[in-house]
């Protein structure tokens, strides 16, 4: 479903601020793979997601989504393949619009988006059913303005909107990092249910090593713009946080200096 082949990206080349963010990175996802990604600050995690989404072009390498090369496609042309949820809960929704209006815009993605004809009774019932998967009671609040929701509710709604059209690849960029632990757990539970129900292919960046182990069927660790560890299946399920810290030191030759990951 996603094939990243030997991609590289250097920011500000030839200047004192030159920074190699991706260094010959390769990653292959089969359909239905749910990969969690961990690594220290500056490891290239978000840069990799931005490369897949087309936020900017890569310097070298190829990116293929569902057999289609998107390497040279701009961000807006990749949008039909990609669903994305950012760290900031306020990013993915329109605060002044109702819940059902936000969902209608997401449902009309890829076509001329307008609410001129209104939302039909059939659409409203479909949205009500879709909202039930979040287990937050939002199916009874369709006409509530999104700006009145909590951060966790908005992030859960953003997740639903990003997956409403079943994207080829779902990108989750620390999408629970700004939430309190209880709310984050609910959003992660909803993520698991949606990914499993729709058999989505997904990449989730997280600083929480426990979450990285508990969610998804595969875990990759990044360091200095490349993947240094890739584990799946039963071996992943048996991992502990101590195992990951030890593995990081073994493969990278460094101690993990990211307080958020260690304390998390």
C-alpha positions as CSV (number, residue, x, y, z in Angstrom):
1,X,0.0,0.0,0.0
2,X,3.0,2.3,0.7
3,X,6.5,1.9,-0.7
4,X,9.2,4.4,0.3
5,X,12.4,3.7,-1.5
6,X,15.7,5.3,-0.4
7,X,14.4,8.8,0.2
8,X,16.6,11.7,1.3
9,X,15.9,15.2,2.4
10,X,18.3,18.0,3.4
11,X,17.0,21.3,4.6
12,X,19.0,24.5,3.9
13,X,21.8,22.8,1.9
14,X,25.1,24.6,1.6
15,X,24.4,26.9,4.6
16,X,25.4,26.9,8.2
17,X,21.9,25.6,9.0
18,X,22.2,22.5,6.7
19,X,20.3,19.6,8.3
20,X,19.9,16.1,6.8
21,X,16.5,15.0,8.0
22,X,16.1,11.8,5.9
23,X,19.1,9.7,5.0
24,X,18.3,7.0,2.4
25,X,15.2,5.9,4.3
26,X,13.1,2.9,3.0
27,X,9.9,1.5,4.4
28,X,7.3,-0.8,2.9
29,X,3.7,-1.2,4.2
30,X,1.4,-3.9,3.1
31,X,-2.4,-3.2,3.0
32,X,-3.7,-3.3,6.6
33,X,-0.3,-2.6,8.2
34,X,-0.5,-0.3,11.3
35,X,3.0,0.9,12.0
36,X,4.0,2.8,15.1
37,X,7.1,5.0,14.8
38,X,9.4,6.1,17.6
39,X,12.7,7.9,17.8
40,X,14.4,10.8,19.5
41,X,14.0,14.5,18.6
42,X,15.3,15.1,15.1
43,X,15.1,11.5,14.1
44,X,13.1,12.4,11.0
45,X,9.7,11.0,12.0
46,X,7.5,14.0,11.1
47,X,9.8,14.7,8.1
48,X,9.0,11.2,6.8
49,X,5.2,11.8,7.2
50,X,5.6,15.2,5.4
51,X,7.4,13.5,2.6
52,X,4.6,10.9,2.1
53,X,2.0,13.7,2.3
54,X,3.8,15.8,-0.2
55,X,4.4,18.9,2.0
56,X,7.6,19.3,0.1
57,X,9.6,17.3,-2.5
58,X,12.3,14.8,-1.5
59,X,15.8,15.2,-2.8
60,X,16.2,11.6,-3.8
61,X,14.2,8.4,-3.9
62,X,10.7,7.3,-4.7
63,X,7.3,7.2,-2.9
64,X,4.5,4.9,-4.2
65,X,1.0,4.7,-2.8
66,X,-1.1,1.7,-3.9
67,X,1.1,1.2,-7.0
68,X,1.0,4.8,-8.1
69,X,4.1,6.9,-8.0
70,X,3.4,10.1,-6.1
71,X,7.0,11.3,-5.7
72,X,6.5,14.3,-7.9
73,X,2.9,15.0,-7.1
74,X,2.2,18.2,-5.1
75,X,0.4,18.0,-1.7
76,X,-3.1,18.8,-3.0
77,X,-2.9,16.1,-5.6
78,X,-1.9,13.5,-3.0
79,X,-4.8,14.4,-0.8
80,X,-7.1,11.9,-2.4
81,X,-4.8,9.1,-1.2
82,X,-3.8,10.4,2.2
83,X,-5.7,11.0,5.5
84,X,-3.9,12.9,8.1
85,X,-4.4,13.8,11.8
86,X,-2.0,16.4,13.3
87,X,-0.9,16.9,16.9
88,X,-2.9,20.1,17.4
89,X,-6.6,19.1,18.0
90,X,-7.7,22.5,16.6
91,X,-6.1,21.9,13.2
92,X,-8.4,19.4,11.5
93,X,-11.9,20.9,12.1
94,X,-13.8,24.1,11.4
95,X,-14.7,25.5,14.8
96,X,-17.6,27.7,13.6
97,X,-19.3,24.9,11.8
98,X,-21.5,22.1,13.2
99,X,-20.3,18.6,13.7
100,X,-22.5,17.4,10.8
101,X,-21.2,20.2,8.6
102,X,-17.6,19.2,9.3
103,X,-18.4,15.6,8.4
104,X,-20.3,16.6,5.2
105,X,-17.2,18.5,4.0
106,X,-15.0,15.5,4.7
107,X,-17.5,13.2,3.0
108,X,-17.4,15.4,-0.1
109,X,-13.7,15.3,-0.4
110,X,-12.5,14.9,-3.9
111,X,-15.6,16.5,-5.4
112,X,-16.9,20.1,-5.5
113,X,-17.4,20.8,-1.8
114,X,-20.4,22.9,-1.0
115,X,-23.2,22.8,1.6
116,X,-25.5,24.7,-0.7
117,X,-27.9,21.8,-1.0
118,X,-27.8,21.1,2.7
119,X,-27.4,17.8,4.5
120,X,-29.9,15.1,3.7
121,X,-31.7,12.9,6.2
122,X,-29.8,9.9,4.8
123,X,-26.5,11.6,5.3
124,X,-27.3,12.7,8.8
125,X,-28.2,9.1,9.7
126,X,-24.9,7.9,8.2
127,X,-22.9,10.5,10.2
128,X,-24.8,9.4,13.4
129,X,-23.8,5.8,12.8
130,X,-20.2,6.7,12.0
131,X,-19.9,8.8,15.2
132,X,-20.8,5.9,17.4
133,X,-17.4,4.3,16.8
134,X,-15.8,7.1,18.8
135,X,-17.9,6.2,21.9
136,X,-18.1,9.9,23.0
137,X,-21.8,10.5,22.5
138,X,-21.2,12.9,19.6
139,X,-23.9,11.1,17.6
140,X,-26.5,13.0,19.7
141,X,-24.8,16.4,19.1
142,X,-24.8,16.7,15.3
143,X,-25.7,20.3,15.3
144,X,-23.3,21.4,18.0
145,X,-20.6,23.9,16.9
146,X,-17.2,22.1,16.9
147,X,-15.7,25.0,18.7
148,X,-17.7,24.0,21.8
149,X,-16.1,20.6,21.9
150,X,-13.1,19.6,24.1
151,X,-9.7,19.0,22.6
152,X,-10.1,15.3,22.8
153,X,-13.6,15.4,21.2
154,X,-12.2,17.5,18.3
155,X,-9.3,15.2,17.8
156,X,-11.6,12.2,17.7
157,X,-13.8,14.0,15.2
158,X,-10.7,14.9,13.1
159,X,-9.8,11.2,13.1
160,X,-13.2,10.2,11.8
161,X,-13.1,12.9,9.2
162,X,-9.7,11.8,8.0
163,X,-10.9,8.2,7.5
164,X,-14.4,8.9,6.2
165,X,-13.4,8.3,2.6
166,X,-11.1,5.4,3.5
167,X,-7.7,6.8,2.5
168,X,-5.0,4.6,1.0
169,X,-2.7,5.6,3.9
170,X,-3.6,7.2,7.2
171,X,-0.9,9.4,8.8
172,X,-1.1,10.1,12.5
173,X,1.5,12.6,13.6
174,X,1.5,12.4,17.5
175,X,-2.2,12.8,17.3
176,X,-2.7,12.2,21.1
177,X,0.3,14.1,22.4
178,X,-1.7,17.3,23.3
179,X,-4.3,15.4,25.2
180,X,-4.5,14.3,28.8
181,X,-3.8,10.6,29.4
182,X,-7.4,9.5,29.8
183,X,-8.6,11.3,26.7
184,X,-5.5,10.1,24.8
185,X,-6.4,6.5,25.6
186,X,-10.0,7.0,24.3
187,X,-8.7,8.5,21.0
188,X,-6.2,5.6,20.6
189,X,-9.0,3.1,21.3
190,X,-11.1,4.8,18.5
191,X,-8.0,4.7,16.3
192,X,-7.7,1.0,16.8
193,X,-11.4,0.4,16.1
194,X,-11.4,2.5,12.9
195,X,-8.2,1.1,11.5
196,X,-9.3,-2.5,12.2
197,X,-12.8,-2.0,10.9
198,X,-11.8,-0.4,7.6
199,X,-8.6,-2.4,7.2
200,X,-6.6,0.8,6.9
201,X,-2.9,1.1,6.3
202,X,-1.6,3.5,8.9
203,X,1.6,5.1,10.3
204,X,1.4,6.5,13.8
205,X,4.2,8.6,15.3
206,X,4.4,8.6,19.1
207,X,6.7,9.6,21.9
208,X,5.1,7.2,24.2
209,X,6.9,3.8,24.0
210,X,4.1,2.0,25.8
211,X,1.6,3.2,23.2
212,X,4.0,2.2,20.4
213,X,4.1,-1.3,21.8
214,X,0.4,-1.6,22.6
215,X,-0.9,-0.4,19.2
216,X,-0.4,-1.6,15.7
217,X,1.0,-4.8,14.3
218,X,4.5,-3.4,13.6
219,X,7.0,-1.0,15.2
220,X,9.9,0.9,13.7
221,X,12.5,3.0,15.4
222,X,14.2,5.9,13.6
223,X,17.5,7.6,14.3
224,X,19.3,10.3,12.2
225,X,16.9,10.1,9.3
226,X,16.9,6.3,8.9
227,X,15.2,3.2,10.3
228,X,17.4,1.3,12.7
229,X,14.9,-1.2,14.0
230,X,11.8,-2.9,12.5
231,X,9.8,-5.5,14.5
232,X,6.4,-7.0,14.0
233,X,3.9,-9.7,15.1
234,X,4.6,-11.7,18.2
235,X,8.1,-10.3,18.7
236,X,6.6,-6.8,18.9
237,X,3.9,-7.9,21.4
238,X,6.6,-9.3,23.7
239,X,8.6,-6.0,23.8
240,X,9.0,-3.9,26.9
241,X,10.0,-0.3,27.2
242,X,13.4,-1.5,28.7
243,X,13.8,-3.7,25.5
244,X,13.3,-0.6,23.3
245,X,15.8,1.5,25.3
246,X,18.4,-1.3,25.1
247,X,17.8,-1.8,21.4
248,X,18.2,1.9,20.7
249,X,21.5,1.9,22.5
250,X,22.7,-1.2,20.7
251,X,21.8,-0.1,17.2
252,X,22.5,3.6,17.4
253,X,25.5,3.6,19.7
254,X,23.9,6.4,21.7
255,X,21.8,6.7,24.8
256,X,18.2,7.9,24.2
257,X,18.2,11.6,25.3
258,X,14.5,12.3,24.7
259,X,12.9,13.0,28.1
260,X,9.4,12.7,26.7
261,X,9.9,9.2,25.5
262,X,11.7,8.0,28.7
263,X,9.2,9.6,31.1
264,X,6.3,8.5,29.0
